[in-house]
């Protein structure tokens, strides 16, 4: 059983730099009162932050630090489990997380998340969701059991029944199954290799024993085929070489023709330029009898002589142009023909090179065939090969035995995994307790004067029937009826925790439960149930109804704002 003894905090939300401390175990019932915003619900956030590093309400961690002092947030929670005393110290700005067991700090070399995991799984055996379902019933941001997703409901029940260990074991088992699968895969690979080595050695011995004549004949035939092909290649090579020699005689250097071609192109360009000048001058004298610049008359004799001379020069240049063009065409034709011959020569030489390579390859193949034929003629050492086969067969037998062991272990893991699944052992345990849950839930509902039958199935879905057998769902009820169901579930989980001694705790906190949807009759019934919880319960009720409820509690703590800071006083 977890006995929460005290909690204190400072620079937390509206609390300033002075410690606020509440004794959690000395009084059976405590009423916490105060105006809105006075800080009376701060204890919930401080408690959850100290234990789980997150507040009860939906408040960002950065917003938990007092907005005036802006640093030095500190929370300390003290509790005991059996003979061991624990203290959790957590802070922000600067960040601090320390866990003490019997005044000795738990190893801080581990990462913070590992220490938190140790606190929740090993010490408290509670996570945030389970803690809020067993210890706290709140009206603000609280998610009742019936509004939790199915997976989260299961987590709560597994914590209550102390069967979370099966889930942890299943997680560990999955790692082992993964490793076993890898080992099995490796074994199958090794087994296949061992079988292949045995088969290969057996085939080798069979081959050596048979001294296969067919194999020898095939190699001899291949050898003769290669000889025939080599002869053909050599003949083809001789023909290609003769062709190369012929082409070499035909092909000559075209450098002189290229130079001639350049010269002819230049001459053609010069003639073209001169011809343009003559044509321009000829056109001038043909078109003008007077000078267009000075407007003087051009002598007709001079103009006729010029036209005649220029015409004659143009004819001579045109004849030269035709001659140059013919020479150009002839030179180009020679060069193109030589280029074709040169290309043909290169291809022929390449063919000769390829034939040489084929001959080299065929000769290499024949050398290898000859070596293999010589090997076939030699007498094999059969005894040595049989000894090797025996050794390989022994290795195969050992590998088969090892693989069988791994496979058998993997099968065992799968069987255990089936038992550890939600549908295995846990389902059977839950099935056993479901009737207990339903009996307790309906007992508390009847104590609150609520007369309908509420049952949970093994998947924690509700079935609600009225006395007239009408069926309802949780969501179909009024807020007051929902709250009665939430209270019945809370008391049920605490009773189950006490029965199992798993996550049983002295602490019970009701946040504004009396301020919400409960009528006077339901309030009276709830108080009666709370009085019957026994001496092992330390009840804290947060409420606005201090004037109505004060005489129902042993102690009253009042929160109020003084100079923008929350202050607590004992008004008992």
C-alpha positions as CSV (number, residue, x, y, z in Angstrom):
1,X,0.0,0.0,0.0
2,X,1.2,3.5,-0.9
3,X,0.8,5.9,2.1
4,X,1.1,9.5,1.0
5,X,2.5,11.5,3.9
6,X,3.0,15.1,2.8
7,X,3.3,17.5,-0.1
8,X,4.8,21.0,-0.3
9,X,5.4,23.4,-3.0
10,X,6.6,27.0,-3.8
11,X,6.8,29.3,-6.8
12,X,4.1,27.0,-8.2
13,X,1.3,28.7,-10.2
14,X,-0.1,31.4,-7.8
15,X,2.1,30.3,-4.9
16,X,5.0,32.5,-4.1
17,X,8.5,31.9,-2.7
18,X,7.1,30.6,0.6
19,X,6.5,26.8,1.1
20,X,3.0,25.6,1.2
21,X,2.8,22.3,3.0
22,X,-0.1,19.8,3.5
23,X,0.1,16.8,5.8
24,X,-1.7,14.1,3.8
25,X,-2.0,11.3,6.4
26,X,-2.7,12.8,9.8
27,X,-6.4,13.5,9.4
28,X,-9.1,11.2,8.0
29,X,-11.0,14.0,6.2
30,X,-10.0,17.5,5.1
31,X,-12.1,20.2,3.4
32,X,-10.2,22.6,1.2
33,X,-12.1,25.9,0.5
34,X,-11.4,29.2,-1.2
35,X,-12.7,31.5,-3.8
36,X,-12.1,30.9,-7.5
37,X,-8.5,31.5,-8.4
38,X,-7.4,31.3,-4.8
39,X,-5.3,28.2,-5.4
40,X,-7.3,25.5,-3.7
41,X,-6.8,23.0,-6.6
42,X,-3.1,23.7,-6.8
43,X,-2.4,20.7,-4.6
44,X,-3.7,18.4,-7.5
45,X,-1.3,19.9,-10.0
46,X,1.6,19.9,-7.6
47,X,1.0,16.3,-6.6
48,X,0.8,15.1,-10.3
49,X,3.7,17.2,-11.3
50,X,5.9,15.9,-8.5
51,X,5.1,12.3,-9.3
52,X,4.6,12.3,-13.1
53,X,6.2,15.5,-14.3
54,X,2.8,16.7,-15.6
55,X,0.0,18.7,-13.8
56,X,-3.5,17.3,-13.3
57,X,-5.0,20.1,-15.3
58,X,-4.1,21.0,-18.9
59,X,-1.4,23.5,-18.1
60,X,1.9,23.8,-20.0
61,X,5.0,23.1,-17.9
62,X,6.3,26.6,-18.5
63,X,3.1,28.1,-17.2
64,X,3.5,26.3,-13.8
65,X,6.3,28.6,-12.7
66,X,5.0,31.5,-10.7
67,X,4.5,34.4,-13.2
68,X,5.8,37.0,-10.7
69,X,8.9,35.3,-9.4
70,X,9.5,33.5,-12.7
71,X,11.9,30.9,-11.2
72,X,12.6,28.5,-8.4
73,X,9.5,26.2,-8.8
74,X,9.9,23.3,-6.3
75,X,7.6,20.4,-5.4
76,X,8.3,17.7,-2.8
77,X,6.2,14.6,-2.3
78,X,6.8,12.2,0.6
79,X,5.3,8.7,0.8
80,X,6.0,5.2,2.2
81,X,5.5,1.7,0.8
82,X,5.8,-0.9,3.5
83,X,9.0,-0.3,5.4
84,X,10.5,2.0,2.8
85,X,10.3,5.8,2.8
86,X,10.4,7.7,-0.5
87,X,10.8,11.4,-1.3
88,X,10.4,12.9,-4.8
89,X,11.9,16.4,-5.4
90,X,11.1,18.1,-8.7
91,X,11.7,21.6,-9.8
92,X,11.7,24.0,-12.8
93,X,13.9,26.9,-13.6
94,X,16.2,25.3,-12.9
95,X,15.0,21.8,-13.8
96,X,15.5,19.3,-11.0
97,X,14.4,15.7,-10.5
98,X,15.6,13.7,-7.5
99,X,14.2,10.5,-6.1
100,X,15.2,9.4,-2.5
101,X,14.7,6.0,-0.9
102,X,15.2,5.8,2.8
103,X,17.1,9.2,2.6
104,X,19.5,7.9,-0.1
105,X,19.3,9.3,-3.6
106,X,18.5,6.8,-6.3
107,X,21.3,6.5,-8.9
108,X,21.3,9.7,-10.9
109,X,23.7,8.4,-13.6
110,X,20.6,7.1,-15.4
111,X,18.8,9.3,-17.8
112,X,15.8,11.3,-16.3
113,X,13.3,9.3,-18.3
114,X,14.8,6.0,-16.9
115,X,14.4,7.3,-13.4
116,X,10.8,8.4,-14.1
117,X,10.2,4.9,-15.6
118,X,11.6,3.3,-12.4
119,X,9.4,5.6,-10.2
120,X,6.2,4.6,-12.1
121,X,6.8,1.0,-12.9
122,X,8.8,-0.3,-9.9
123,X,8.0,2.0,-7.0
124,X,4.4,3.4,-7.5
125,X,3.3,0.7,-10.0
126,X,1.1,3.5,-11.3
127,X,1.1,5.7,-14.4
128,X,-0.6,9.1,-14.6
129,X,-3.9,7.6,-16.1
130,X,-4.2,4.9,-13.4
131,X,-3.3,7.4,-10.6
132,X,-6.0,9.8,-11.6
133,X,-8.6,7.0,-11.7
134,X,-7.8,5.6,-8.3
135,X,-6.8,8.7,-6.3
136,X,-8.5,11.7,-7.9
137,X,-12.0,12.5,-9.1
138,X,-11.9,16.0,-10.6
139,X,-14.4,18.2,-12.3
140,X,-11.8,20.2,-14.4
141,X,-10.0,18.4,-17.3
142,X,-10.5,15.1,-15.5
143,X,-11.3,12.2,-17.9
144,X,-13.5,9.7,-16.2
145,X,-13.0,6.0,-16.7
146,X,-16.0,5.7,-19.0
147,X,-14.6,8.4,-21.3
148,X,-11.2,6.8,-21.7
149,X,-10.3,4.9,-24.9
150,X,-10.5,1.1,-24.6
151,X,-6.6,0.7,-24.5
152,X,-6.4,3.2,-21.6
153,X,-9.2,1.5,-19.7
154,X,-7.2,-1.7,-20.0
155,X,-4.1,-0.1,-18.6
156,X,-6.0,1.1,-15.5
157,X,-7.5,-2.3,-14.9
158,X,-4.1,-4.1,-15.4
159,X,-2.5,-1.7,-12.9
160,X,-5.3,-2.4,-10.4
161,X,-5.1,-6.2,-10.8
162,X,-1.3,-6.0,-10.8
163,X,-1.1,-7.9,-14.1
164,X,0.9,-5.2,-16.0
165,X,3.8,-7.6,-15.5
166,X,2.4,-9.8,-18.2
167,X,2.5,-6.9,-20.6
168,X,6.1,-6.1,-19.6
169,X,7.0,-9.8,-19.9
170,X,5.3,-9.8,-23.4
171,X,7.5,-6.8,-24.4
172,X,10.6,-8.7,-23.3
173,X,9.4,-11.8,-25.0
174,X,8.9,-10.0,-28.3
175,X,12.6,-9.0,-28.2
176,X,13.5,-12.7,-27.5
177,X,11.2,-13.8,-30.3
178,X,12.8,-11.3,-32.6
179,X,16.3,-12.6,-31.7
180,X,15.1,-16.3,-32.0
181,X,13.7,-15.5,-35.5
182,X,17.0,-14.1,-36.5
183,X,18.9,-17.1,-35.0
184,X,16.5,-19.4,-36.8
185,X,17.0,-17.6,-40.1
186,X,20.8,-17.9,-39.6
187,X,20.4,-21.6,-38.7
188,X,18.4,-22.2,-41.9
189,X,21.1,-20.5,-43.9
190,X,23.9,-22.5,-42.2
191,X,21.9,-25.7,-42.6
192,X,21.4,-25.0,-46.3
193,X,25.1,-24.3,-46.8
194,X,26.0,-27.6,-44.9
195,X,23.6,-29.6,-47.1
196,X,25.0,-28.0,-50.2
197,X,28.6,-28.8,-49.1
198,X,27.6,-32.5,-48.4
199,X,25.8,-32.7,-51.8
200,X,28.7,-31.1,-53.6
201,X,31.2,-33.5,-52.1
202,X,29.0,-36.5,-52.8
203,X,28.7,-35.4,-56.4
204,X,32.5,-34.9,-56.6
205,X,33.1,-38.5,-55.4
206,X,30.5,-39.8,-57.8
207,X,32.2,-38.0,-60.6
208,X,35.6,-39.3,-59.6
209,X,34.3,-42.8,-59.3
210,X,32.7,-42.8,-62.7
211,X,35.6,-41.2,-64.6
212,X,32.9,-40.1,-67.0
213,X,33.8,-41.1,-70.6
214,X,31.0,-39.0,-71.9
215,X,32.4,-35.9,-70.2
216,X,35.9,-36.7,-71.7
217,X,34.4,-37.1,-75.2
218,X,32.5,-33.8,-74.9
219,X,35.7,-32.1,-74.0
220,X,37.6,-33.8,-76.8
221,X,34.8,-32.8,-79.3
222,X,34.9,-29.2,-78.0
223,X,38.7,-29.3,-78.4
224,X,38.4,-30.4,-82.1
225,X,35.7,-27.9,-82.7
226,X,38.0,-25.1,-81.4
227,X,40.9,-26.4,-83.6
228,X,38.6,-26.2,-86.7
229,X,37.4,-22.7,-85.7
230,X,41.0,-21.6,-85.2
231,X,41.9,-22.8,-88.7
232,X,38.9,-20.9,-90.2
233,X,39.9,-17.8,-88.2
234,X,43.5,-17.9,-89.4
235,X,42.2,-18.2,-93.0
236,X,39.8,-15.4,-92.6
237,X,42.6,-13.3,-91.1
238,X,44.9,-13.9,-94.1
239,X,42.1,-12.8,-96.4
240,X,41.5,-9.6,-94.3
241,X,45.2,-8.9,-94.2
242,X,45.5,-9.2,-98.0
243,X,42.5,-6.8,-98.3
244,X,44.3,-4.3,-95.9
245,X,47.4,-4.4,-98.0
246,X,45.3,-3.6,-101.1
247,X,43.6,-0.7,-99.4
248,X,47.0,0.6,-98.1
249,X,48.2,0.9,-101.7
250,X,45.0,2.8,-102.7
251,X,44.9,5.2,-99.8
252,X,47.3,8.2,-99.8
253,X,47.7,11.4,-97.8
254,X,45.1,14.0,-98.9
255,X,47.0,16.9,-97.3
256,X,48.1,18.3,-100.7
257,X,44.4,18.1,-101.9
258,X,43.3,19.9,-98.8
259,X,45.8,22.7,-99.3
260,X,44.7,22.9,-103.0
261,X,41.1,23.0,-101.9
262,X,41.8,25.9,-99.5
263,X,43.7,27.8,-102.3
264,X,40.9,27.2,-104.8
265,X,38.3,28.5,-102.3
266,X,40.4,31.6,-101.8
267,X,40.7,32.2,-105.5
268,X,36.9,31.7,-106.0
269,X,36.3,34.2,-103.2
270,X,38.7,36.7,-104.9
271,X,37.1,36.3,-108.3
272,X,33.6,36.6,-106.7
273,X,34.7,39.9,-105.1
274,X,36.3,41.3,-108.3
275,X,33.2,40.3,-110.3
276,X,31.0,42.2,-107.9
277,X,33.2,45.3,-108.4
278,X,33.1,45.1,-112.2
279,X,29.3,44.5,-112.2
280,X,28.8,47.5,-110.0
281,X,31.0,49.7,-112.3
282,X,29.4,48.3,-115.4
283,X,25.9,49.0,-114.1
284,X,27.0,52.6,-113.3
285,X,28.1,53.4,-116.9
286,X,25.1,51.7,-118.4
287,X,22.6,53.7,-116.2
288,X,24.3,57.1,-116.2
289,X,25.0,59.6,-119.1
290,X,25.8,62.3,-116.6
291,X,27.8,62.1,-113.4
292,X,25.4,61.9,-110.5
293,X,27.8,63.8,-108.3
294,X,29.0,66.8,-110.4
295,X,26.2,66.5,-113.0
296,X,28.7,66.9,-115.9
297,X,28.1,65.0,-119.1
298,X,30.1,61.8,-119.6
299,X,31.8,61.5,-122.9
300,X,29.9,59.0,-125.0
301,X,33.1,57.5,-126.5
302,X,34.6,57.1,-123.0
303,X,31.4,55.6,-121.7
304,X,31.1,53.0,-124.6
305,X,34.8,52.1,-124.2
306,X,34.3,51.5,-120.5
307,X,31.2,49.4,-120.9
308,X,33.0,47.3,-123.5
309,X,36.2,46.9,-121.4
310,X,34.2,46.0,-118.2
311,X,32.0,43.5,-120.1
312,X,35.1,41.8,-121.4
313,X,36.7,41.7,-117.9
314,X,33.5,40.3,-116.5
315,X,33.4,37.5,-119.1
316,X,37.0,36.6,-118.3
317,X,36.3,36.5,-114.6
318,X,33.2,34.4,-115.1
319,X,35.2,31.9,-117.2
320,X,37.8,31.8,-114.3
321,X,35.0,31.3,-111.8
322,X,33.7,28.3,-113.8
323,X,37.2,26.8,-113.9
324,X,37.7,27.2,-110.2
325,X,34.4,25.7,-109.4
326,X,35.2,22.6,-111.5
327,X,38.6,22.2,-109.8
328,X,36.9,22.5,-106.4
329,X,34.4,19.8,-107.2
330,X,37.2,17.5,-108.5
331,X,39.3,18.1,-105.4
332,X,36.3,17.4,-103.1
333,X,35.5,14.2,-104.9
334,X,39.1,13.0,-104.5
335,X,39.1,13.8,-100.8
336,X,35.7,12.1,-100.2
337,X,36.9,9.0,-102.0
338,X,40.1,8.8,-99.9
339,X,38.1,9.4,-96.7
340,X,35.8,6.4,-97.7
341,X,38.9,4.3,-98.4
342,X,40.5,5.3,-95.1
343,X,37.3,4.3,-93.2
344,X,37.2,1.0,-95.0
345,X,40.9,0.5,-94.1
346,X,40.3,1.2,-90.4
347,X,37.3,-1.2,-90.4
348,X,39.4,-3.9,-92.1
349,X,42.2,-3.5,-89.6
350,X,39.7,-3.7,-86.7
351,X,38.3,-6.9,-88.2
352,X,41.9,-8.4,-88.2
353,X,42.3,-7.4,-84.5
354,X,39.0,-9.1,-83.5
355,X,39.9,-12.2,-85.4
356,X,43.2,-12.2,-83.4
357,X,41.3,-12.0,-80.2
358,X,39.0,-14.9,-81.2
359,X,42.1,-17.0,-82.0
360,X,43.7,-16.2,-78.6
361,X,40.4,-17.1,-76.8
362,X,40.0,-20.4,-78.6
363,X,43.6,-21.3,-77.9
364,X,43.2,-20.4,-74.2
365,X,40.0,-22.6,-74.1
366,X,41.9,-25.5,-75.7
367,X,44.7,-25.2,-73.1
368,X,42.1,-25.3,-70.3
369,X,40.3,-28.3,-72.0
370,X,43.7,-30.1,-72.3
371,X,44.3,-29.5,-68.6
372,X,40.9,-30.9,-67.7
373,X,41.5,-33.9,-69.9
374,X,44.8,-34.5,-68.1
375,X,43.0,-34.3,-64.7
376,X,40.5,-36.9,-65.9
377,X,43.3,-39.3,-66.8
378,X,44.9,-39.1,-63.3
379,X,43.8,-41.4,-60.5
380,X,41.7,-39.6,-57.8
381,X,42.4,-39.9,-54.1
382,X,39.0,-41.4,-53.2
383,X,39.9,-42.1,-49.5
384,X,40.7,-38.5,-48.9
385,X,37.5,-37.3,-50.5
386,X,35.4,-39.9,-48.5
387,X,37.0,-38.6,-45.3
388,X,36.1,-35.1,-46.2
389,X,32.5,-36.3,-46.9
390,X,32.3,-37.9,-43.4
391,X,33.5,-34.7,-41.8
392,X,30.9,-32.7,-43.7
393,X,28.1,-35.1,-42.8
394,X,29.1,-34.7,-39.1
395,X,28.9,-31.0,-39.4
396,X,25.5,-31.3,-41.0
397,X,24.2,-33.5,-38.2
398,X,25.4,-31.0,-35.6
399,X,23.9,-28.1,-37.5
400,X,20.6,-29.9,-37.8
401,X,20.6,-30.5,-34.0
402,X,21.4,-26.9,-33.2
403,X,18.7,-25.7,-35.6
404,X,16.1,-28.0,-34.1
405,X,16.9,-26.6,-30.7
406,X,16.5,-23.0,-32.0
407,X,13.2,-23.9,-33.8
408,X,11.9,-25.7,-30.7
409,X,12.7,-22.6,-28.5
410,X,11.0,-20.3,-31.0
411,X,7.9,-22.6,-30.9
412,X,8.0,-22.3,-27.1
413,X,8.2,-18.5,-27.3
414,X,5.2,-18.4,-29.6
415,X,3.2,-20.5,-27.1
416,X,4.3,-18.3,-24.2
417,X,3.5,-15.2,-26.3
418,X,0.0,-16.5,-26.9
419,X,-0.5,-16.8,-23.1
420,X,0.9,-13.3,-22.5
421,X,-1.3,-11.5,-25.0
422,X,-4.4,-9.6,-23.9
423,X,-6.5,-12.6,-25.0
424,X,-4.4,-15.0,-22.8
425,X,-3.7,-15.1,-19.1
426,X,-4.7,-11.5,-18.6
427,X,-8.1,-12.1,-20.1
428,X,-8.7,-15.0,-17.8
429,X,-7.8,-12.9,-14.7
430,X,-9.9,-10.0,-15.9
431,X,-12.8,-12.4,-16.6
432,X,-12.5,-13.6,-13.0
433,X,-12.7,-10.1,-11.6
434,X,-15.4,-8.6,-13.9
435,X,-18.2,-10.0,-11.7
436,X,-16.5,-8.4,-8.7
437,X,-16.3,-5.1,-10.5
438,X,-19.9,-5.2,-11.4
439,X,-21.1,-6.2,-7.9
440,X,-19.1,-3.3,-6.3
441,X,-20.2,-0.7,-8.9
442,X,-23.9,-1.5,-8.4
443,X,-23.5,-1.6,-4.6
444,X,-22.1,2.0,-4.7
445,X,-24.8,3.1,-7.2
446,X,-27.5,1.7,-5.0
447,X,-26.0,3.5,-2.0
448,X,-26.4,6.7,-3.9
449,X,-30.0,5.8,-4.5
450,X,-29.4,5.0,-8.2
451,X,-31.5,2.0,-9.3
452,X,-30.3,0.8,-12.7
453,X,-28.1,-2.2,-13.4
454,X,-24.6,-1.2,-14.6
455,X,-22.2,-3.9,-15.9
456,X,-18.9,-3.9,-17.7
457,X,-17.9,-6.6,-20.1
458,X,-14.4,-8.1,-20.6
459,X,-13.6,-5.3,-23.0
460,X,-14.8,-2.7,-20.4
461,X,-17.8,-1.6,-22.5
462,X,-20.8,-0.7,-20.4
463,X,-24.2,-2.4,-20.5
464,X,-26.8,-0.3,-18.5
465,X,-30.4,-1.5,-18.0
466,X,-33.2,0.1,-16.1
467,X,-35.6,-1.9,-13.9
468,X,-37.9,-2.1,-17.0
469,X,-35.0,-3.6,-19.0
470,X,-34.5,-0.5,-21.1
471,X,-30.9,-0.2,-22.3
472,X,-28.8,3.0,-21.9
473,X,-25.3,4.1,-22.5
474,X,-23.1,6.3,-20.3
475,X,-23.4,9.2,-22.7
476,X,-27.2,9.2,-22.5
477,X,-27.3,10.1,-18.8
478,X,-27.5,13.5,-17.2
479,X,-24.3,15.1,-15.8
480,X,-25.5,14.2,-12.2
481,X,-26.1,10.6,-13.1
482,X,-22.7,10.4,-14.9
483,X,-21.0,11.7,-11.8
484,X,-22.7,9.0,-9.7
485,X,-21.3,6.4,-12.1
486,X,-17.9,8.0,-12.0
487,X,-17.9,8.0,-8.2
488,X,-19.1,4.4,-8.2
489,X,-16.2,3.4,-10.5
490,X,-13.7,5.4,-8.4
491,X,-14.8,3.6,-5.2
492,X,-14.8,0.3,-7.0
493,X,-11.2,0.7,-8.2
494,X,-10.0,1.7,-4.8
495,X,-11.8,-1.3,-3.2
496,X,-10.3,-3.6,-5.8
497,X,-6.8,-2.1,-5.2
498,X,-7.3,-2.7,-1.5
499,X,-8.3,-6.3,-2.1
500,X,-5.3,-6.9,-4.4
501,X,-3.0,-4.8,-2.3
502,X,-1.6,-3.6,-5.7
503,X,-2.1,0.1,-6.1
504,X,-4.0,0.7,-2.9
505,X,-3.4,4.1,-1.3
506,X,-4.6,6.1,1.7
507,X,-5.1,9.2,-0.5
508,X,-8.5,10.2,-2.0
509,X,-9.1,13.6,-3.5
510,X,-12.5,14.9,-4.8
511,X,-12.2,18.1,-6.7
512,X,-15.5,20.2,-6.7
513,X,-17.6,17.0,-6.8
514,X,-20.0,18.5,-4.3
515,X,-20.2,21.7,-6.4
516,X,-21.4,20.2,-9.6
517,X,-24.4,18.1,-10.5
518,X,-25.2,16.3,-7.2
519,X,-28.5,17.3,-5.6
520,X,-29.0,17.4,-1.8
521,X,-30.0,13.8,-1.6
522,X,-27.0,12.6,-3.7
523,X,-24.7,14.8,-1.5
524,X,-26.0,13.2,1.6
525,X,-25.5,9.7,0.1
526,X,-22.0,10.5,-1.0
527,X,-21.1,11.8,2.5
528,X,-22.4,8.6,3.9
529,X,-20.2,6.5,1.6
530,X,-17.2,8.6,2.3
531,X,-17.7,8.1,6.1
532,X,-17.7,4.4,5.5
533,X,-14.3,4.3,3.7
534,X,-12.5,3.5,7.0
535,X,-9.5,4.7,8.9
536,X,-7.1,3.7,6.2
537,X,-8.4,6.5,3.9
538,X,-7.2,10.2,4.1
539,X,-9.9,12.1,2.2
540,X,-9.5,15.6,0.7
541,X,-12.5,17.4,-0.7
542,X,-12.0,20.6,-2.7
543,X,-15.2,22.7,-2.7
544,X,-16.8,26.1,-2.7
545,X,-19.4,25.0,-0.2
546,X,-17.4,25.5,2.9
547,X,-20.3,26.9,4.9
548,X,-22.4,23.8,4.2
549,X,-19.7,21.1,4.4
550,X,-17.3,22.4,7.1
551,X,-18.9,20.5,10.0
552,X,-18.7,17.3,8.0
553,X,-14.9,17.2,8.1
554,X,-12.2,17.0,10.7
555,X,-10.0,19.7,9.2
556,X,-10.6,22.7,7.0
557,X,-7.8,24.3,4.9
558,X,-8.6,27.7,3.4
559,X,-6.8,29.3,0.4
560,X,-7.0,33.0,-0.4
561,X,-5.1,35.5,-2.5
562,X,-2.9,38.0,-0.6
563,X,-0.9,40.5,-2.6
564,X,-1.4,38.3,-5.8
565,X,0.0,35.2,-4.0
566,X,-2.0,32.2,-2.7
567,X,-1.8,31.7,1.0
568,X,-3.1,28.7,3.0
569,X,-4.5,28.7,6.5
570,X,-5.9,26.0,8.8
571,X,-9.4,27.0,9.8
572,X,-10.2,23.8,11.7
